[in-house]
Amino acid sequence: MDHPPGRNGTADRIWHLADARIDPEHGAVFSEGRLRIEAALQRGNGYYRGWRGTASANPRRLAGRHVYGGTLFFHFGHFLTESLSRLWAVADSGAQSILFTPKSLRGRQPPGLTGWQAEILDRLGIRLPVCILYEPLEVEDLVVPAQGFGLGPLSQGSPAFRAFARRLRPADAGRVMPEGAKVYLSRSRLPRKTGSILGEARLEQALADQGFTIFHPQDHPIDDQLQVFSAARHLVGPEGSAFHLAGLIAAPWQEFTPIRRRSAPDHLNICNQIRGMGARVNVVDALVAEWLRPGKSRADDMSWGEPDHAALSAGLMDLGLIARPLGLGAGGHAAELDLIGQAHKGQPLQRAAVPARA
């Protein structure tokens, strides 16, 4: 009954914990004198938060029933994949509010959700007050839904979570963009500290010449993003958070093509999520090198991928997404790398070759 959620397949379980004590420093929940591991945030094959902590001796008391939302992330992708993961059970919970613990007690402590977070909850039909806990709390009746989504084994989502996520799909698809379009999800207007692939601006122009609409998600409200994602027949672009939002409303007639921008297997979470929703997904892997910040030994969110543009072009042609080679040529990234280095306080990125894959 008390197994960790997701260890033997994602479960649509709900626990009611009486007089539960929440430790916001570690994102841990205690009741009946013990740590409740079912409230911990599972990531990959382990736990990221909530697997340890301390039950405060004299916490503030909160009467009534409240839902434990888990860890609140202000990073777009982690908010979608991990902060929403328990909210599938809110509608029928009879709760008075949703309680989150922050990723960390250090640094800025926002009192509530940002605009885009509130937009997403509103689209999901969640109207309950949200409280971010920065001090220990004892809750009279704490509802802990199983983690229905996440990174790693949970990335396909539970049936209840997938049904919940589909609430985001617009009923009036086609209002912003005609259905059936080919859309490129761009990262080229994100801050240069945020990683992408080198030569993306040239790639965008070449794809636009072959019928793609170039879309910069961060420039549009959540409603318009959902409109575009729901109308597109093909969605192509460097792996990233936009695919997670689009993947929440993926339909079986849609095709998704993430372009790898780093050697780490993060793209597999996107692929699993999309397949879980019943849509088709193909990965184009043309990565020959990645550019890392000084002192880093492996790629992260801020690294830049260097694609072989001929291989990238061939991959898109093989999938029928373009009719002719893109003609992007090779190299020519010196000026772009200089600008990226300036964004990193003048520290140039270091090139690390990616071994050829069979």
LOMIFI-682055 format. One record per residue (C-alpha): residue in three letters; x, y, z. Coordinates in nm, 2 decimals. Example, Ala and Ser with C-alpha at 12.3 -4.5 7.8 and 13.67 -1.06 7.14 Angstrom:
2
resn  x  y  z
ALA  1.23  -0.45  0.78 .
SER  1.37  -0.11  0.71 .
% end
This chain:
358
resn  x  y  z
MET  0.00  0.00  0.00 .
ASP  0.28  0.24  0.07 .
HIS  0.52  0.16  -0.22 .
PRO  0.68  0.45  -0.39 .
PRO  0.47  0.57  -0.69 .
GLY  0.59  0.45  -1.02 .
ARG  0.83  0.18  -0.90 .
ASN  0.60  -0.09  -1.05 .
GLY  0.43  0.12  -1.32 .
THR  0.27  0.46  -1.26 .
ALA  -0.02  0.43  -1.02 .
ASP  -0.32  0.65  -0.99 .
ARG  -0.32  0.64  -0.61 .
ILE  -0.43  0.89  -0.36 .
TRP  -0.33  0.90  0.01 .
HIS  -0.50  1.09  0.29 .
LEU  -0.26  1.17  0.56 .
ALA  -0.39  1.29  0.90 .
ASP  -0.19  1.56  1.08 .
ALA  0.08  1.55  0.82 .
ARG  0.39  1.76  0.87 .
ILE  0.57  1.92  0.58 .
ASP  0.94  2.01  0.58 .
PRO  0.98  2.27  0.30 .
GLU  1.36  2.26  0.32 .
HIS  1.37  1.91  0.19 .
GLY  1.03  1.88  0.03 .
ALA  0.95  1.60  0.28 .
VAL  0.62  1.49  0.43 .
PHE  0.57  1.30  0.76 .
SER  0.27  1.14  0.92 .
GLU  0.22  0.87  1.18 .
GLY  0.58  0.94  1.30 .
ARG  0.74  0.84  0.97 .
LEU  0.86  0.98  0.64 .
ARG  0.60  0.93  0.36 .
ILE  0.81  0.83  0.06 .
GLU  0.50  0.84  -0.17 .
ALA  0.51  1.22  -0.13 .
ALA  0.88  1.24  -0.26 .
LEU  0.96  1.36  -0.60 .
GLN  1.08  1.07  -0.81 .
ARG  1.32  1.16  -1.09 .
GLY  1.48  0.89  -1.31 .
ASN  1.54  0.58  -1.10 .
GLY  1.58  0.77  -0.77 .
TYR  1.43  1.06  -0.57 .
TYR  1.52  1.42  -0.62 .
ARG  1.34  1.57  -0.32 .
GLY  1.14  1.44  -0.02 .
TRP  1.34  1.13  0.05 .
ARG  1.49  1.28  0.37 .
GLY  1.40  1.56  0.61 .
THR  1.29  1.65  0.96 .
ALA  0.94  1.67  1.11 .
SER  0.93  2.00  1.29 .
ALA  0.84  1.98  1.66 .
ASN  0.63  2.29  1.66 .
PRO  0.50  2.37  1.31 .
ARG  0.22  2.61  1.22 .
ARG  -0.12  2.43  1.21 .
LEU  -0.35  2.44  0.90 .
ALA  -0.70  2.31  0.95 .
GLY  -0.90  2.14  0.68 .
ARG  -0.82  1.94  0.37 .
HIS  -0.54  2.05  0.13 .
VAL  -0.37  1.89  -0.17 .
TYR  0.01  1.84  -0.17 .
GLY  0.14  1.95  -0.51 .
GLY  0.50  1.85  -0.44 .
THR  0.79  2.06  -0.56 .
LEU  0.72  2.39  -0.74 .
PHE  0.96  2.47  -1.02 .
PHE  0.99  2.81  -1.19 .
HIS  1.17  2.65  -1.48 .
PHE  0.92  2.60  -1.76 .
GLY  1.00  2.24  -1.85 .
HIS  1.03  2.12  -1.49 .
PHE  0.71  2.29  -1.39 .
LEU  0.53  2.10  -1.67 .
THR  0.68  1.76  -1.60 .
GLU  0.71  1.77  -1.23 .
SER  0.50  2.04  -1.06 .
LEU  0.18  1.94  -1.25 .
SER  0.24  1.57  -1.18 .
ARG  0.01  1.54  -0.88 .
LEU  -0.26  1.79  -0.98 .
TRP  -0.46  1.53  -1.17 .
ALA  -0.65  1.46  -0.85 .
VAL  -0.74  1.81  -0.75 .
ALA  -1.09  1.83  -0.91 .
ASP  -1.25  1.56  -0.69 .
SER  -1.04  1.62  -0.38 .
GLY  -1.27  1.85  -0.19 .
ALA  -0.96  2.05  -0.09 .
GLN  -0.93  2.41  0.01 .
SER  -0.59  2.48  -0.14 .
ILE  -0.28  2.34  -0.31 .
LEU  0.04  2.33  -0.11 .
PHE  0.38  2.33  -0.28 .
THR  0.73  2.33  -0.14 .
PRO  1.00  2.53  -0.33 .
LYS  1.29  2.37  -0.51 .
SER  1.52  2.55  -0.26 .
LEU  1.47  2.78  0.04 .
ARG  1.78  2.98  -0.08 .
GLY  1.74  3.30  -0.28 .
ARG  1.42  3.46  -0.39 .
GLN  1.10  3.34  -0.23 .
PRO  0.81  3.43  -0.45 .
PRO  0.47  3.45  -0.27 .
GLY  0.28  3.28  -0.55 .
LEU  0.27  3.16  -0.91 .
THR  0.40  3.36  -1.20 .
GLY  0.17  3.46  -1.48 .
TRP  0.24  3.17  -1.71 .
GLN  0.20  2.92  -1.43 .
ALA  -0.13  3.06  -1.34 .
GLU  -0.24  3.06  -1.70 .
ILE  -0.16  2.69  -1.72 .
LEU  -0.35  2.60  -1.41 .
ASP  -0.65  2.81  -1.53 .
ARG  -0.65  2.62  -1.86 .
LEU  -0.65  2.30  -1.66 .
GLY  -0.96  2.41  -1.47 .
ILE  -0.78  2.45  -1.14 .
ARG  -0.91  2.75  -0.94 .
LEU  -0.79  2.66  -0.59 .
PRO  -0.56  2.90  -0.41 .
VAL  -0.19  2.80  -0.43 .
CYS  0.04  2.84  -0.13 .
ILE  0.42  2.80  -0.15 .
LEU  0.56  2.68  0.19 .
TYR  0.87  2.84  0.33 .
GLU  0.81  2.74  0.69 .
PRO  0.72  2.40  0.84 .
LEU  0.35  2.32  0.84 .
GLU  0.11  2.06  1.00 .
VAL  -0.19  1.99  0.79 .
GLU  -0.51  1.84  0.94 .
ASP  -0.60  1.64  0.62 .
LEU  -0.33  1.62  0.35 .
VAL  -0.43  1.47  0.02 .
VAL  -0.12  1.32  -0.16 .
PRO  -0.19  1.21  -0.51 .
ALA  0.06  0.97  -0.67 .
GLN  0.31  1.13  -0.90 .
GLY  0.14  1.08  -1.23 .
PHE  0.41  1.22  -1.46 .
GLY  0.78  1.30  -1.44 .
LEU  1.13  1.24  -1.59 .
GLY  1.25  0.88  -1.65 .
PRO  1.01  0.59  -1.58 .
LEU  0.72  0.82  -1.53 .
SER  0.76  1.02  -1.85 .
GLN  0.47  0.85  -2.04 .
GLY  0.23  0.96  -1.77 .
SER  -0.04  0.76  -1.59 .
PRO  -0.38  0.73  -1.75 .
ALA  -0.53  0.97  -1.50 .
PHE  -0.26  1.23  -1.57 .
ARG  -0.29  1.20  -1.95 .
ALA  -0.66  1.26  -1.92 .
PHE  -0.60  1.56  -1.70 .
ALA  -0.34  1.70  -1.94 .
ARG  -0.58  1.68  -2.24 .
ARG  -0.79  1.95  -2.07 .
LEU  -0.52  2.19  -2.21 .
ARG  -0.61  2.11  -2.57 .
PRO  -0.82  2.39  -2.72 .
ALA  -1.18  2.32  -2.82 .
ASP  -1.14  2.58  -3.10 .
ALA  -0.82  2.45  -3.26 .
GLY  -0.74  2.64  -3.58 .
ARG  -0.82  2.99  -3.45 .
VAL  -0.45  3.10  -3.45 .
MET  -0.31  2.87  -3.72 .
PRO  -0.48  2.65  -3.99 .
GLU  -0.47  2.28  -3.90 .
GLY  -0.21  2.07  -4.07 .
ALA  0.08  2.32  -4.07 .
LYS  0.45  2.23  -4.04 .
VAL  0.59  2.42  -3.74 .
TYR  0.95  2.47  -3.63 .
LEU  0.98  2.53  -3.26 .
SER  1.26  2.78  -3.24 .
ARG  1.51  2.85  -2.96 .
SER  1.69  3.13  -3.15 .
ARG  1.53  3.42  -2.95 .
LEU  1.60  3.27  -2.61 .
PRO  1.88  3.43  -2.41 .
ARG  2.22  3.31  -2.53 .
LYS  2.29  3.16  -2.19 .
THR  2.02  2.91  -2.28 .
GLY  2.15  2.64  -2.50 .
SER  2.04  2.54  -2.85 .
ILE  2.20  2.44  -3.17 .
LEU  2.46  2.64  -3.37 .
GLY  2.34  2.79  -3.70 .
GLU  1.98  2.79  -3.60 .
ALA  1.89  3.12  -3.77 .
ARG  2.01  2.98  -4.10 .
LEU  1.82  2.66  -4.04 .
GLU  1.50  2.85  -3.98 .
GLN  1.53  3.05  -4.30 .
ALA  1.59  2.73  -4.50 .
LEU  1.29  2.56  -4.34 .
ALA  1.07  2.86  -4.40 .
ASP  1.16  2.84  -4.77 .
GLN  1.02  2.49  -4.76 .
GLY  0.69  2.57  -4.60 .
PHE  0.76  2.57  -4.23 .
THR  0.61  2.83  -4.00 .
ILE  0.88  2.95  -3.75 .
PHE  0.73  2.98  -3.40 .
HIS  0.90  3.13  -3.10 .
PRO  0.68  3.00  -2.81 .
GLN  0.81  3.24  -2.54 .
ASP  0.69  3.54  -2.74 .
HIS  0.32  3.42  -2.72 .
PRO  0.07  3.37  -2.43 .
ILE  0.00  3.01  -2.32 .
ASP  -0.34  3.00  -2.50 .
ASP  -0.18  3.09  -2.84 .
GLN  0.10  2.83  -2.78 .
LEU  -0.16  2.57  -2.72 .
GLN  -0.35  2.68  -3.03 .
VAL  -0.04  2.64  -3.25 .
PHE  0.06  2.31  -3.10 .
SER  -0.29  2.16  -3.14 .
ALA  -0.32  2.27  -3.50 .
ALA  0.03  2.16  -3.63 .
ARG  0.06  1.84  -3.83 .
HIS  0.44  1.83  -3.78 .
LEU  0.63  1.99  -3.50 .
VAL  1.01  2.01  -3.55 .
GLY  1.29  2.18  -3.34 .
PRO  1.57  2.14  -3.10 .
GLU  1.47  1.94  -2.79 .
GLY  1.34  2.16  -2.52 .
SER  1.06  2.27  -2.29 .
ALA  0.83  2.37  -2.57 .
PHE  0.80  2.00  -2.67 .
HIS  0.68  1.92  -2.32 .
LEU  0.39  2.16  -2.34 .
ALA  0.31  2.05  -2.69 .
GLY  0.34  1.69  -2.57 .
LEU  0.08  1.74  -2.31 .
ILE  -0.19  1.78  -2.58 .
ALA  -0.04  1.55  -2.85 .
ALA  -0.29  1.38  -3.07 .
PRO  -0.25  1.05  -3.27 .
TRP  -0.25  1.23  -3.60 .
GLN  0.04  1.45  -3.51 .
GLU  0.41  1.39  -3.57 .
PHE  0.69  1.53  -3.35 .
THR  1.06  1.56  -3.46 .
PRO  1.30  1.67  -3.18 .
ILE  1.65  1.76  -3.31 .
ARG  1.91  1.65  -3.06 .
ARG  2.12  1.94  -2.92 .
ARG  2.32  1.75  -2.66 .
SER  2.46  1.40  -2.61 .
ALA  2.27  1.35  -2.28 .
PRO  1.96  1.13  -2.31 .
ASP  1.71  1.40  -2.20 .
HIS  1.53  1.38  -2.53 .
LEU  1.40  1.04  -2.43 .
ASN  1.17  1.20  -2.18 .
ILE  1.01  1.40  -2.46 .
CYS  0.98  1.09  -2.68 .
ASN  0.82  0.88  -2.41 .
GLN  0.58  1.16  -2.32 .
ILE  0.46  1.20  -2.68 .
ARG  0.43  0.83  -2.74 .
GLY  0.23  0.80  -2.42 .
MET  -0.02  1.04  -2.57 .
GLY  -0.05  0.83  -2.88 .
ALA  0.14  1.05  -3.13 .
ARG  0.43  0.96  -3.35 .
VAL  0.78  1.08  -3.27 .
ASN  1.11  1.07  -3.47 .
VAL  1.44  1.20  -3.35 .
VAL  1.70  1.36  -3.59 .
ASP  2.04  1.31  -3.45 .
ALA  2.31  1.50  -3.65 .
LEU  2.52  1.61  -3.35 .
VAL  2.89  1.60  -3.41 .
ALA  3.01  1.82  -3.11 .
GLU  2.88  2.01  -2.81 .
TRP  3.02  2.34  -2.68 .
LEU  3.04  2.34  -2.30 .
ARG  3.10  2.61  -2.04 .
PRO  3.45  2.62  -1.88 .
GLY  3.48  2.36  -1.61 .
LYS  3.19  2.15  -1.74 .
SER  3.27  1.79  -1.84 .
ARG  2.93  1.72  -2.00 .
ALA  2.64  1.90  -2.17 .
ASP  2.37  2.07  -1.98 .
ASP  2.08  2.31  -2.04 .
MET  2.34  2.59  -2.12 .
SER  2.55  2.39  -2.37 .
TRP  2.53  2.43  -2.74 .
GLY  2.51  2.15  -3.00 .
GLU  2.70  2.16  -3.32 .
PRO  2.51  1.97  -3.59 .
ASP  2.63  1.83  -3.91 .
HIS  2.40  2.03  -4.14 .
ALA  2.43  1.78  -4.43 .
ALA  2.32  1.50  -4.19 .
LEU  2.04  1.71  -4.04 .
SER  1.91  1.79  -4.39 .
ALA  1.93  1.43  -4.49 .
GLY  1.74  1.32  -4.17 .
LEU  1.46  1.57  -4.24 .
MET  1.44  1.45  -4.60 .
ASP  1.42  1.09  -4.50 .
LEU  1.12  1.18  -4.29 .
GLY  0.95  1.36  -4.58 .
LEU  0.96  1.69  -4.39 .
ILE  1.15  1.87  -4.67 .
ALA  1.16  1.80  -5.04 .
ARG  1.52  1.91  -5.11 .
PRO  1.85  1.96  -4.92 .
LEU  1.87  2.27  -4.71 .
GLY  2.20  2.38  -4.85 .
LEU  2.33  2.51  -4.52 .
GLY  2.70  2.43  -4.57 .
ALA  2.94  2.35  -4.29 .
GLY  3.11  2.55  -4.01 .
GLY  3.08  2.93  -4.00 .
HIS  3.00  2.94  -3.62 .
ALA  3.29  3.17  -3.50 .
ALA  3.08  3.49  -3.47 .
GLU  2.79  3.31  -3.30 .
LEU  3.02  3.14  -3.05 .
ASP  3.18  3.47  -2.97 .
LEU  2.84  3.62  -2.88 .
ILE  2.76  3.31  -2.67 .
GLY  3.09  3.35  -2.49 .
GLN  3.01  3.72  -2.42 .
ALA  2.68  3.61  -2.26 .
HIS  2.89  3.39  -2.03 .
LYS  3.09  3.68  -1.89 .
GLY  3.34  3.66  -2.17 .
GLN  3.43  3.29  -2.11 .
PRO  3.45  3.11  -2.44 .
LEU  3.28  2.77  -2.46 .
GLN  3.50  2.46  -2.51 .
ARG  3.43  2.21  -2.79 .
ALA  3.38  1.84  -2.71 .
ALA  3.34  1.60  -3.00 .
VAL  3.05  1.36  -2.99 .
PRO  3.15  1.01  -3.08 .
ALA  2.99  0.88  -3.40 .
ARG  2.68  0.66  -3.34 .
ALA  2.60  0.35  -3.54 .
% end
